[in-house]
Amino acid sequence: MTETPRPQPGPDAGPETGDTLQMQSPPQGPDTTTHRYELPGFAAPPARGGSRPTKGVVAGILAASLVVGGLAGLAGAAGYSAVDDLAGGGAQQAPSSAGNTRTAITGSTGSTDSAGSTGSTAADGSVEKVAASVLPSVVKINVTGQQGAGSGSGIILSADGEILTNNHVVEVAGDGGTISVNFNDGSTAKAEVVGTDPLTDIAVIKAEGVSGLTPATIGSSGQLAVGENVVAIGSPFGLEATVTSGIVSALNRPVSAGETGGTDTTYPAVQTDAAINPGNSGGPLVNMRGDVVGINSSIRTASSGMTGSEAGSIGLGFAIPIDKVMPIVDQLRNGETPTHARLGVSVADASSNDGLLTGAGVQSVSGGSAAEAAGLERGDVITKVDNQVISDSESLVATIRGYRPGDQVTLTVVRGSGNDTSNTKPITLHAALDSDGGQAAS
């Protein structure tokens, strides 16, 4: 894979000896591919090849790579079908909202259809009970645009039609595209975008002419524990009202997904083995009380080696924690430009020569930033934010993204030789707007 270049020593730098900390590339991994799933109606962006780009990272916005563990691929979980006439006979038409198909299955103990109604009595805390509770609050989102069409999922926020989803689900509808919503009762409605935040991959849309909807119950991702049971609901591959279950397999997993040359979305994800596939994007991850604890957004896939091919779930799905989402939702609802926490450093992976100490190495400090106020310098290595271990540049990006402007955090920093005693620095994170571009939330 492409290596992150080692920064050249400054004019005053001495030779690398002993356990001196240095910026360096990770070991070469297996031949795997890192990519996002294709966006609506057009081919997936070129694979990043499990690579790290040749630029430094601006912590909190620019990820050093699209690698999680350096082994396989991250994929946006929006499900899309190619409609480009040049695709030939292999192109699959996007599902039509007017042609919604409901499949009924009748048994001796009751009936269940694709909208999730059931005649049985479910036990509290069961997947069946959770599904019955949450399905009325989940929608399928159909999008069309100049480059294609496709579908994703969404979460009802208000009785009059506010819906939460991923930005990458609806972004293709820009420039004159259309959005429609399929509700759990089989009805449909047109929708318009209220606001989007590409940096957190969040969008709020509003269905037109609707009332009496069932809003989802918003929970707290901060209360999740590894091993806890969860349920994912959405429309994988256009199949509405699909319910899968699993556990929380990790918390605060640094995840970065984005297109080459575009905006990277980096966040401290809730990792789950509940099956998440293309089309689940924007749908809820819920606990066994039916509370939304995350927004399903991306998955890791084993590379198939086939350009443009869609791979499915291998048990590594990622959701954006709902606690990180709702402050952005409130800003979008109010017509405000979303703000993000800003540390004010660009960083690269760093480790000692013996590999015993790793972290995010500071390459530069922005003037007037929180980092400058705290006395951070080029060459410092950040190894912790509060109690969260920072193993590389991407984990710092994801961790800072999990805070809000004005939050105070404590950084653990090593300066000089790896044998030096670490010191802690309290820092109040500044605010940055999306309009700041690549410097936002750094």
N, C-alpha and C positions, 0 to 999 in steps of 0.2 A: 504494500500500500504506500501511497505518497507520504513521505515523512515531513513532519514539521521541522523546518530548518532550525538549527541551533543558533540562537542570537550570537552575533559576533561580540567578543569582549570589548568593553569600552576602553578609551585611551589609558585609563588608570588601572585597568584590570591586570592582575598578575596571572601566573600560570595556574592551571587546575591541579591541585594537589590534595592529598588526604581525603577528607569527607566534604570538601567544598561543594556546596549546592550548585547545580547547573541546570540549565534548560536542556532537555533532550527528548528525542523521539522515543515512543514506546516500541517494544519489540515487534517484529513483523508477525502478523497474525495469519490465520488460514486464509485461503482464497475465497472470500465471501463478498457480498455486495450490500452496500448501504443505500437505501433509496426510500422514497415515499411512494405510496400508491398513486396511480395516475389520477389526475384531476379530471373534472367532468368532460367526457367526450373527446379527450385527446390523450396522447401517449404519456406514460410516466416520464418525469424528468430523467435526464441521463443519470445513471448510477454514479454515486460518489466513490464507488470502488472501495468502500471501507477505508477511505483515505482521510487524511488530515490536510486541510488547505495550507497554503504556504504563507498565510498571513497570521499575525498574532490575534489573540482574542480580546475583545472588549468585554470585560466581565459584566454579566447581567444583560447582554443583548447579543453579541456576536459569539457563536459557539466555535470552538477550535475545530470541531469536526462533527460529522453526523455519525459518530461511533458511540455505541454503548457497549463497552467491553471489547470493542474492536473485532467482533466476530461475525455479525450478521447484519440484517437490514432493518431500519425503521421504516414503517410505511404509514401514511395517512390512511385512516380507516374509512374514508368516504368511498362509497361504492358507485362506480361510474361505468357507463357503457359507451363505446365508441359509436359516433353517428356520422363520422366523416365519410363521404361517398368514396373517397380515394382508398378507403380501407378494404374495398372489395367485398366479396361475399362473406368474409369472416366477421364483419362488424355486426354487433348486436344492438338493436334499437333500445333506447332507454325506456324503462317502464312508463306507461302513460297513466296519469292520475285519473283519466276518464275510464280507463280499463281496469280498475281495481278488481282483483279476483279474490273471492272469499271461499275457502275450502272448509266444508263442514265435516266433522267426524263424529259419528253418533255411536254411543256404546250403551251398555246396560245400566251404567251408573250416572248417565248424564251426557251432555253434548258439549263439545268445545269447537270453536271456529278460530280462524286465523286472527280475528280481532281480540281473542283472549277471553271471551265469555265462558263461563263454566257453570254446570249445574251441581257440582259437588261442593261439599263443605271442607274447606282447607284448614289445617291446624295453624295456629299462630306461630310465626317464625319459620314457616315452611316456604320453599320456593314458590309453591302454588299460591300461597296467601300473598306473598310479595308481588307476584305477577298480577294477580287480580286487583291489587291495590294500585299498582304503578302504571299498568298498561293504558288506562284512560288518559294519562298525562304525557304519553309519548306519541310523537307524530313521525310520519315519513315526510321528508322534504324533497320535492322535485324541482330541479333547476334546469334552465336552458340559457344558452348564451351564444355568442357568435362562433365560439370554438367547439361547441358540443352541448351535451345534455347529460344529466345523471341524477343521482339521488343520495340522500343521507338521512340522518335522524335528528330529532329535536325534542326539547323538554318544555312543556307548557309552564309558563311562569305566572300567568294571570288569567282570570276568567274571560277577559275581553280579547285574548289572542296574542299576548306577548310570548315569544318562544325563544329559548336559548339553544344555540347550536355552535358548531365550529365555523370559524371564518373560512376554512378551506372547503366547506360544503357549499357556501353561497357565493364565493368570490367569482365564479364563472358567470353569474347572473349580472355582473357589472356591464356597463356599456349597452344598455337596452335589453338585457335579458329578462327572464321571468322566473318567479318563484311561486310554487303552489304547495299546499299542505294537505296531506291525507290524515284525517283524524281516526281515532280508534273505532268510532261508530260507523265508519264508511263514508262520512261526508268529506267534502273538500272545500278549500278556500284559497283565493289568491293571497299573496303576502308581499310585503315590502320590507326592505332593510331599515332598521332603526339606527344601527351603528355597528361598527366592527373594530376589532383590535387585533391586527395580524401578529403582534408580538406575543400575545397569549393565546392566539388562535381561537378567539371568542367572537361571536356575533349574536346580536339580538334582532329578530325579525318580528313583524306584526301581521297576523292574519286579519283579513278584512271582513267586516260584516258578521262577526261571530260574537257569541255571548254564552254564558253559562258553562264554560269549559272547566275542567278539573285541574287546577294547578298542582304541580308536584310539590311534595314536602321537601324543603331544603334542609339537609342535615349539616354535620360538621366533619370534614375530613381529618381534622385534628384529633378526633376521638378514635380513629381507626387503629387497629393493631394487626401486626403480621399474623397470618393464620385465620383471621376473621372471615366468615363466609360473606360473599357478596353476589349480586345478580346484575348482569348486563342485559339491557333491553334496547332493541333497535330494529333496523331493516337491512341486515346484511344481504348483499347481492340483490337488493330490492324486495326481499321477503319480509313483509311487514310483521310487526308484533312478534318478533323472534326473541325468545327468552333463553339465556344461558346462565350457568352458575359456576362459581369457583370460590377461590379464597384470595385474600390480599397476600401476595407472595413477597412483596417488598414495599417499603415506603421511602419517599425522598430519593427515588431512583433518577439520576440525571438523564434526561431524554432530550434529544435535539432532533428536530425534523424540519426540513425546508428544501426549497428548490435551489439548485445552483444559480447563483447570481441574484437570488431573491432574499426574502426576509426569513431568517431562521427563527423557529419557535423553540425555545429552550425552557424547560420547567422541571420542578422536582416532582416526578410522577408517582401516582399510585400504581404499582405493578400488580397485575392479576393474571391468573390462569383461566379465568372465564373466557370462553371463546369469543373473540372480537374479530370481525372480518370487514372487508370493504362494504360500506353502507351503514355500519354501526356508528360512524363518526357523528358526534353531536348528541348521541343518545346517552342516557344516564347509567352510571354505575351506582347501585344502591345497596345499603346495608339490609339486614334481615328485618328491620322495622319499616322498610320501604322508603327511607330517607335518602335523598340524592347526596352522594359523597364525592362524586367525580363526574367528569364528562369524558366519555370514551373518545380517544383522539388518534392513537397510533398503535401500531404493532411492530414487532420484530418478525421478519420472515427469513427463512433459509433461502439463499439465492438459488433460483432455478436455472440460471445461466441463459434464460430466454429473454431477449429484449422485449419490453412492453408486456410481459406476462404478469398475471395477477396471482400471487401466492396467498394462501389462506393462513389461518391461525396455527401457530405451533405452541400455543400456551403461554405466550409472552405478550400481553396486552398492556397498554398504558393509558391512564386516565388523568386529566388535569384536575388537581384537588379542588373541590368546590369552594373551600375557604379562600383560595387564590382567585377564584373566578368572580365571586359576587361583588367585591368592591369595584371591579371593572364594569360589571353589569349595571351597577347603580350609576356610574358615570355615563355610560352609554344611554341609559334611560333618560338622563337629565340633559342630554345633548352636549356633554362635556368631552373634551379630548382626554383619553385615558392617560394616567400617569403611572410611572413605574419607579421602583427604587433604584437609586444610582449610587454606586460606590466611587466610581471615577478612576478606574485603572484598566489598562490593557494587560493581559496576562498570557502566559504560555505554560505548558506542562513543565514541571521541574522535579528533579530528584537528586539525591546525593549519589556520589559515585558507587557506593555500595548498595544503593537501592533501598536502604532502610528508612529513608525519609523522603516523602513525596508531597507535592502540593501544587499550588498555582503560583508561578513565579511572576512577579511584577516587572513588566517591560517599560511601562511609562505611567505617569500619574497626571491626571488632568488638572489644570489650574482651577482653583476655586472649588474643588470637589471635596467631598467628605474624606476621601483618602488623603488628600493633601493636608487638610486640617488636622488629621490624626498623625501626621508625620510619616506616612508610608513613603518608601523610596524605591527606585529601580533596583532590582536585585533581591528585594525582600521576597520571602516565600510564605504565602498564607496557607496554613495547615488546618485551621478550624474556623468556622463561623458559629459562635455560641458553642453548642455541643456537637455540631455536625462536622464530621471529618471531611476535609477537602483533599481529595486524592489527586486531582488534576484541574486543568483550567475549566473544563466543562462542568465539573461539579460545583465550582465556584459560581459560574454563570447561573446554573439552575438554582443554587441555594439563595443567591441574592434576589433572583426573580421571585422567590417565595415570600419576600418581605414587601412592606409598603413604605412609601416615603414617610419619613419622620420616625420610623422604627429605630430603636437603638440596638446595635448588635456589638458583640465582643469578638474581635479577631485575634487569633493566635498566629503570631508572626515569627519566623526565624530570619535572622539577618546575619550574613557572613557565613562562617563555617557551620556545618551541620552539628558540630559539637557545642555551639553556642547555646545558651539557655534561651528557650522561647520566651517571648514576652507578649502580653495581651494589650489590646488597644480598643477602648470603647469608641464606637463610631455611630453617629446619627446619620442615617442614610438620607441623601437628598432626593428630590423629585426630578424626573425627566419626562418630557412629553414624547409621544410618538413622533411628533413633528421634528424632534431632534435627530431623527434618522438613526444612523448606526451608533450614536453615542447614548441613545436612550437607555436608561436602566443599567449603565455601566458601573 
